[in-house]
Amino acid sequence: MIVNSLIFAFVFAVPLLGFIFYLIWKDKQKRNLGIAVLIVLLVFAVLVAYQANKDKGI
């Protein structure tokens, strides 16, 4: 299961985050707001993943 998660992360999640960061970086007027929203969403995703998997163990 860990291999599947790593494949998903490297094939889909990392390029998607890179593309979103690229789009945010291009907009000079709202760059700080976009980065802040991206960070909040990433923290929220990590918290949800932790809550969903905390009872399952490794």
Secondary structure, 3 states (H helix, E strand, C coil): CHHHHHHHHHHHHHHHHHHHHHHHHHCCCCHHHHHHHHHHHHHHHHHHHHHHHCCCCC
